[in-house]
Amino acid sequence: MTSFADLPVGSADVLPSLAAATWPDRAALRTTSSTVTFGELDRAVSRLAFGLRQRLGGDGLTVAVAALPGMHFPTAFFAIVRSGNVAAPVDPDTPADAFADFLAVTKARAVVLGRAMYERVRPVLPDTLELVLLLDAPAEPGVLTCAELSTGGALLVEPRDRDEREPAAILSGLLTHQELKVRAAAVNLTADAVILTTTPSYDPVTLSAALLTGATQILSRHDDHPAYHPPTHVLTESGLKAA
């Protein structure tokens, strides 16, 4: 468990880096078919962040990201933050018109989407977008994927050099790097906790809390449970609690 006084100094992208340094081989994410360690997650974040910095710069542009629970979202979310921009998560089930409104309100300059969502919202994507990036296989020639953008190098920034008061994410309002870390600490996880996520969208606060404490997250695709989407839960030795 991490107290507010023990929060790491610097921008929120310190969390995957510190987790990788402390527990490099511990499972960060587990699905029915694969396991990703904290070390692997941080390396993926650095590679994608490098590509995003090359394409967008690092001046705090809003980047909308929508993905089902899995490795794609943690990588994209923290890569956006590490690149110096602002991550704006969106539920992947959001209707196209509502997504267009979200892009307008947040003044998003880039989007990171799964292929299925891209096909659904493509007609409403504004011409002002500087980058449309797909999490998986391209839907058409010329549309970049995260894998393609992650081949140029690694962005090894020093989070201590970044201002904690700068915006990091849009989660029901604009959160600074410091506010995101404080919310993560308030989840009160411990290293032996296992987080079970079955919701259709990924909670960045729970994700950050797991990185802060070394807890493992078990991810279940929401389409495996089409009739019911329970909240994220934390499994501990004392039982099950909602997070």
Contacts in CASP RR format, 6 or more apart in sequence:
PFRMAT RR
TARGET T0000
AUTHOR 0000-0000-0000
METHOD contacts of the structure
MODEL  1
MTSFADLPVGSADVLPSLAAATWPDRAALRTTSSTVTFGELDRAVSRLAF
GLRQRLGGDGLTVAVAALPGMHFPTAFFAIVRSGNVAAPVDPDTPADAFA
DFLAVTKARAVVLGRAMYERVRPVLPDTLELVLLLDAPAEPGVLTCAELS
TGGALLVEPRDRDEREPAAILSGLLTHQELKVRAAAVNLTADAVILTTTP
SYDPVTLSAALLTGATQILSRHDDHPAYHPPTHVLTESGLKAA
1 188 0 8 1.000
1 189 0 8 1.000
1 190 0 8 1.000
1 213 0 8 1.000
2 185 0 8 1.000
2 212 0 8 1.000
2 213 0 8 1.000
3 185 0 8 1.000
4 182 0 8 1.000
4 185 0 8 1.000
6 185 0 8 1.000
7 178 0 8 1.000
7 181 0 8 1.000
7 182 0 8 1.000
7 185 0 8 1.000
8 14 0 8 1.000
8 15 0 8 1.000
8 18 0 8 1.000
8 159 0 8 1.000
8 181 0 8 1.000
8 212 0 8 1.000
9 159 0 8 1.000
9 160 0 8 1.000
9 164 0 8 1.000
10 159 0 8 1.000
10 160 0 8 1.000
10 162 0 8 1.000
10 164 0 8 1.000
10 177 0 8 1.000
11 81 0 8 1.000
11 82 0 8 1.000
11 157 0 8 1.000
11 159 0 8 1.000
11 162 0 8 1.000
11 163 0 8 1.000
11 164 0 8 1.000
11 166 0 8 1.000
11 168 0 8 1.000
11 177 0 8 1.000
12 78 0 8 1.000
12 81 0 8 1.000
12 159 0 8 1.000
12 168 0 8 1.000
12 169 0 8 1.000
12 177 0 8 1.000
12 180 0 8 1.000
12 181 0 8 1.000
12 208 0 8 1.000
13 45 0 8 1.000
13 49 0 8 1.000
13 78 0 8 1.000
13 81 0 8 1.000
13 82 0 8 1.000
13 157 0 8 1.000
13 159 0 8 1.000
14 159 0 8 1.000
14 160 0 8 1.000
15 78 0 8 1.000
15 181 0 8 1.000
15 184 0 8 1.000
15 208 0 8 1.000
15 211 0 8 1.000
15 212 0 8 1.000
16 38 0 8 1.000
16 41 0 8 1.000
16 42 0 8 1.000
16 45 0 8 1.000
16 74 0 8 1.000
16 78 0 8 1.000
16 211 0 8 1.000
17 42 0 8 1.000
17 159 0 8 1.000
18 211 0 8 1.000
19 28 0 8 1.000
19 38 0 8 1.000
19 39 0 8 1.000
19 41 0 8 1.000
19 42 0 8 1.000
19 211 0 8 1.000
19 212 0 8 1.000
19 214 0 8 1.000
20 38 0 8 1.000
20 39 0 8 1.000
20 41 0 8 1.000
20 42 0 8 1.000
20 43 0 8 1.000
22 38 0 8 1.000
22 214 0 8 1.000
23 37 0 8 1.000
23 38 0 8 1.000
23 191 0 8 1.000
23 214 0 8 1.000
24 37 0 8 1.000
24 38 0 8 1.000
24 39 0 8 1.000
25 37 0 8 1.000
25 38 0 8 1.000
25 39 0 8 1.000
26 37 0 8 1.000
26 38 0 8 1.000
26 214 0 8 1.000
26 216 0 8 1.000
27 35 0 8 1.000
27 36 0 8 1.000
27 37 0 8 1.000
27 216 0 8 1.000
28 36 0 8 1.000
28 37 0 8 1.000
28 38 0 8 1.000
28 39 0 8 1.000
28 40 0 8 1.000
28 41 0 8 1.000
28 74 0 8 1.000
28 210 0 8 1.000
28 211 0 8 1.000
28 214 0 8 1.000
28 216 0 8 1.000
28 217 0 8 1.000
29 35 0 8 1.000
29 36 0 8 1.000
29 41 0 8 1.000
29 70 0 8 1.000
29 71 0 8 1.000
29 74 0 8 1.000
29 216 0 8 1.000
29 217 0 8 1.000
29 219 0 8 1.000
30 36 0 8 1.000
30 216 0 8 1.000
30 217 0 8 1.000
30 218 0 8 1.000
30 219 0 8 1.000
31 70 0 8 1.000
31 71 0 8 1.000
31 218 0 8 1.000
31 219 0 8 1.000
31 220 0 8 1.000
31 221 0 8 1.000
32 220 0 8 1.000
34 71 0 8 1.000
36 44 0 8 1.000
36 71 0 8 1.000
38 211 0 8 1.000
38 214 0 8 1.000
41 71 0 8 1.000
41 74 0 8 1.000
41 75 0 8 1.000
43 154 0 8 1.000
44 71 0 8 1.000
44 75 0 8 1.000
44 79 0 8 1.000
44 150 0 8 1.000
45 74 0 8 1.000
45 75 0 8 1.000
45 78 0 8 1.000
45 79 0 8 1.000
45 82 0 8 1.000
46 79 0 8 1.000
46 82 0 8 1.000
46 153 0 8 1.000
46 154 0 8 1.000
46 155 0 8 1.000
46 156 0 8 1.000
47 79 0 8 1.000
47 150 0 8 1.000
47 151 0 8 1.000
47 152 0 8 1.000
47 153 0 8 1.000
47 154 0 8 1.000
47 155 0 8 1.000
48 75 0 8 1.000
48 76 0 8 1.000
48 79 0 8 1.000
48 146 0 8 1.000
48 149 0 8 1.000
48 150 0 8 1.000
49 78 0 8 1.000
49 79 0 8 1.000
49 80 0 8 1.000
49 82 0 8 1.000
49 83 0 8 1.000
49 154 0 8 1.000
49 155 0 8 1.000
49 157 0 8 1.000
50 83 0 8 1.000
50 150 0 8 1.000
50 152 0 8 1.000
50 153 0 8 1.000
50 154 0 8 1.000
50 155 0 8 1.000
51 83 0 8 1.000
51 149 0 8 1.000
51 150 0 8 1.000
51 152 0 8 1.000
51 153 0 8 1.000
51 155 0 8 1.000
52 63 0 8 1.000
52 79 0 8 1.000
52 80 0 8 1.000
52 83 0 8 1.000
52 85 0 8 1.000
52 110 0 8 1.000
52 131 0 8 1.000
52 149 0 8 1.000
53 83 0 8 1.000
53 84 0 8 1.000
53 155 0 8 1.000
54 152 0 8 1.000
55 110 0 8 1.000
55 130 0 8 1.000
55 131 0 8 1.000
55 149 0 8 1.000
56 63 0 8 1.000
56 83 0 8 1.000
56 85 0 8 1.000
56 109 0 8 1.000
56 110 0 8 1.000
56 130 0 8 1.000
56 131 0 8 1.000
57 83 0 8 1.000
57 84 0 8 1.000
57 85 0 8 1.000
58 83 0 8 1.000
58 84 0 8 1.000
58 85 0 8 1.000
59 84 0 8 1.000
59 85 0 8 1.000
60 84 0 8 1.000
60 85 0 8 1.000
60 86 0 8 1.000
60 166 0 8 1.000
60 167 0 8 1.000
61 85 0 8 1.000
61 86 0 8 1.000
61 109 0 8 1.000
61 110 0 8 1.000
61 130 0 8 1.000
62 85 0 8 1.000
62 86 0 8 1.000
62 88 0 8 1.000
62 106 0 8 1.000
62 107 0 8 1.000
62 108 0 8 1.000
62 109 0 8 1.000
62 110 0 8 1.000
62 170 0 8 1.000
63 80 0 8 1.000
63 85 0 8 1.000
63 86 0 8 1.000
63 87 0 8 1.000
63 88 0 8 1.000
63 108 0 8 1.000
63 109 0 8 1.000
63 110 0 8 1.000
63 111 0 8 1.000
63 112 0 8 1.000
63 131 0 8 1.000
64 88 0 8 1.000
64 89 0 8 1.000
64 90 0 8 1.000
64 99 0 8 1.000
64 102 0 8 1.000
64 103 0 8 1.000
64 106 0 8 1.000
64 108 0 8 1.000
64 110 0 8 1.000
64 111 0 8 1.000
64 112 0 8 1.000
65 73 0 8 1.000
65 76 0 8 1.000
65 77 0 8 1.000
65 80 0 8 1.000
65 87 0 8 1.000
65 88 0 8 1.000
65 89 0 8 1.000
65 90 0 8 1.000
65 111 0 8 1.000
65 112 0 8 1.000
65 113 0 8 1.000
66 89 0 8 1.000
66 90 0 8 1.000
66 91 0 8 1.000
66 92 0 8 1.000
66 94 0 8 1.000
66 99 0 8 1.000
66 111 0 8 1.000
66 112 0 8 1.000
66 113 0 8 1.000
66 114 0 8 1.000
66 117 0 8 1.000
66 201 0 8 1.000
67 73 0 8 1.000
67 76 0 8 1.000
67 92 0 8 1.000
67 112 0 8 1.000
67 113 0 8 1.000
67 114 0 8 1.000
67 135 0 8 1.000
67 202 0 8 1.000
68 92 0 8 1.000
68 200 0 8 1.000
68 201 0 8 1.000
68 202 0 8 1.000
68 221 0 8 1.000
68 222 0 8 1.000
68 223 0 8 1.000
69 197 0 8 1.000
69 198 0 8 1.000
69 199 0 8 1.000
69 200 0 8 1.000
69 201 0 8 1.000
69 202 0 8 1.000
69 219 0 8 1.000
69 220 0 8 1.000
69 221 0 8 1.000
69 222 0 8 1.000
70 202 0 8 1.000
70 219 0 8 1.000
70 221 0 8 1.000
72 114 0 8 1.000
72 135 0 8 1.000
72 136 0 8 1.000
72 146 0 8 1.000
73 89 0 8 1.000
73 202 0 8 1.000
73 207 0 8 1.000
74 202 0 8 1.000
74 207 0 8 1.000
75 146 0 8 1.000
76 87 0 8 1.000
76 112 0 8 1.000
76 135 0 8 1.000
76 146 0 8 1.000
77 87 0 8 1.000
77 89 0 8 1.000
77 169 0 8 1.000
77 202 0 8 1.000
77 204 0 8 1.000
77 207 0 8 1.000
78 87 0 8 1.000
80 86 0 8 1.000
80 87 0 8 1.000
80 112 0 8 1.000
81 87 0 8 1.000
81 168 0 8 1.000
81 169 0 8 1.000
81 177 0 8 1.000
82 155 0 8 1.000
82 157 0 8 1.000
83 155 0 8 1.000
84 162 0 8 1.000
85 110 0 8 1.000
86 167 0 8 1.000
86 168 0 8 1.000
86 169 0 8 1.000
86 170 0 8 1.000
86 174 0 8 1.000
87 168 0 8 1.000
87 169 0 8 1.000
87 170 0 8 1.000
87 204 0 8 1.000
88 102 0 8 1.000
88 106 0 8 1.000
88 108 0 8 1.000
88 169 0 8 1.000
88 170 0 8 1.000
89 169 0 8 1.000
89 170 0 8 1.000
89 171 0 8 1.000
89 201 0 8 1.000
89 202 0 8 1.000
89 204 0 8 1.000
90 99 0 8 1.000
90 102 0 8 1.000
90 201 0 8 1.000
91 200 0 8 1.000
91 201 0 8 1.000
92 113 0 8 1.000
92 114 0 8 1.000
92 116 0 8 1.000
92 117 0 8 1.000
92 200 0 8 1.000
92 201 0 8 1.000
93 200 0 8 1.000
93 201 0 8 1.000
94 102 0 8 1.000
96 120 0 8 1.000
96 121 0 8 1.000
96 123 0 8 1.000
96 124 0 8 1.000
97 124 0 8 1.000
99 121 0 8 1.000
99 124 0 8 1.000
100 121 0 8 1.000
100 124 0 8 1.000
100 125 0 8 1.000
100 126 0 8 1.000
102 108 0 8 1.000
103 111 0 8 1.000
103 125 0 8 1.000
103 126 0 8 1.000
103 129 0 8 1.000
104 126 0 8 1.000
106 170 0 8 1.000
108 129 0 8 1.000
109 128 0 8 1.000
109 129 0 8 1.000
109 130 0 8 1.000
109 131 0 8 1.000
110 129 0 8 1.000
110 130 0 8 1.000
110 131 0 8 1.000
110 132 0 8 1.000
110 133 0 8 1.000
111 125 0 8 1.000
111 129 0 8 1.000
111 131 0 8 1.000
111 132 0 8 1.000
111 133 0 8 1.000
112 133 0 8 1.000
112 134 0 8 1.000
112 135 0 8 1.000
112 146 0 8 1.000
113 121 0 8 1.000
113 132 0 8 1.000
113 133 0 8 1.000
113 134 0 8 1.000
113 135 0 8 1.000
114 134 0 8 1.000
114 135 0 8 1.000
114 136 0 8 1.000
115 134 0 8 1.000
115 135 0 8 1.000
115 136 0 8 1.000
115 137 0 8 1.000
115 138 0 8 1.000
115 139 0 8 1.000
118 132 0 8 1.000
118 134 0 8 1.000
118 139 0 8 1.000
118 143 0 8 1.000
119 139 0 8 1.000
122 139 0 8 1.000
125 132 0 8 1.000
131 144 0 8 1.000
132 143 0 8 1.000
132 144 0 8 1.000
133 144 0 8 1.000
133 145 0 8 1.000
133 146 0 8 1.000
133 149 0 8 1.000
134 143 0 8 1.000
134 144 0 8 1.000
134 145 0 8 1.000
134 146 0 8 1.000
135 145 0 8 1.000
135 146 0 8 1.000
136 145 0 8 1.000
137 145 0 8 1.000
138 144 0 8 1.000
138 145 0 8 1.000
162 177 0 8 1.000
163 177 0 8 1.000
164 176 0 8 1.000
164 177 0 8 1.000
164 178 0 8 1.000
164 181 0 8 1.000
165 176 0 8 1.000
165 177 0 8 1.000
165 178 0 8 1.000
166 176 0 8 1.000
166 177 0 8 1.000
167 174 0 8 1.000
167 175 0 8 1.000
167 176 0 8 1.000
167 177 0 8 1.000
168 175 0 8 1.000
168 176 0 8 1.000
168 177 0 8 1.000
168 179 0 8 1.000
168 180 0 8 1.000
169 175 0 8 1.000
169 180 0 8 1.000
169 204 0 8 1.000
171 180 0 8 1.000
171 204 0 8 1.000
171 205 0 8 1.000
175 183 0 8 1.000
180 204 0 8 1.000
180 205 0 8 1.000
180 208 0 8 1.000
181 208 0 8 1.000
181 212 0 8 1.000
183 205 0 8 1.000
183 208 0 8 1.000
184 205 0 8 1.000
184 208 0 8 1.000
184 209 0 8 1.000
184 211 0 8 1.000
184 212 0 8 1.000
185 209 0 8 1.000
185 212 0 8 1.000
187 205 0 8 1.000
187 206 0 8 1.000
187 209 0 8 1.000
187 243 0 8 1.000
189 195 0 8 1.000
189 209 0 8 1.000
189 210 0 8 1.000
189 212 0 8 1.000
189 213 0 8 1.000
189 214 0 8 1.000
189 215 0 8 1.000
189 234 0 8 1.000
190 213 0 8 1.000
190 215 0 8 1.000
190 236 0 8 1.000
191 213 0 8 1.000
191 214 0 8 1.000
191 215 0 8 1.000
192 215 0 8 1.000
192 236 0 8 1.000
192 237 0 8 1.000
193 210 0 8 1.000
193 213 0 8 1.000
193 215 0 8 1.000
193 216 0 8 1.000
193 234 0 8 1.000
193 235 0 8 1.000
193 236 0 8 1.000
194 215 0 8 1.000
194 216 0 8 1.000
194 217 0 8 1.000
194 218 0 8 1.000
194 234 0 8 1.000
194 235 0 8 1.000
194 236 0 8 1.000
195 206 0 8 1.000
195 210 0 8 1.000
195 215 0 8 1.000
195 216 0 8 1.000
195 217 0 8 1.000
195 218 0 8 1.000
195 232 0 8 1.000
195 233 0 8 1.000
195 234 0 8 1.000
195 235 0 8 1.000
195 243 0 8 1.000
196 217 0 8 1.000
196 218 0 8 1.000
196 220 0 8 1.000
196 232 0 8 1.000
196 233 0 8 1.000
196 234 0 8 1.000
196 235 0 8 1.000
197 203 0 8 1.000
197 206 0 8 1.000
197 217 0 8 1.000
197 218 0 8 1.000
197 219 0 8 1.000
197 220 0 8 1.000
197 232 0 8 1.000
198 220 0 8 1.000
198 222 0 8 1.000
198 224 0 8 1.000
198 225 0 8 1.000
198 229 0 8 1.000
198 230 0 8 1.000
198 232 0 8 1.000
199 222 0 8 1.000
199 229 0 8 1.000
199 230 0 8 1.000
199 231 0 8 1.000
199 232 0 8 1.000
200 222 0 8 1.000
200 229 0 8 1.000
203 232 0 8 1.000
203 243 0 8 1.000
206 217 0 8 1.000
206 232 0 8 1.000
206 243 0 8 1.000
207 217 0 8 1.000
209 215 0 8 1.000
210 216 0 8 1.000
210 217 0 8 1.000
215 234 0 8 1.000
222 229 0 8 1.000
231 242 0 8 1.000
231 243 0 8 1.000
232 242 0 8 1.000
232 243 0 8 1.000
233 240 0 8 1.000
233 241 0 8 1.000
233 242 0 8 1.000
233 243 0 8 1.000
234 240 0 8 1.000
234 241 0 8 1.000
234 242 0 8 1.000
234 243 0 8 1.000
END
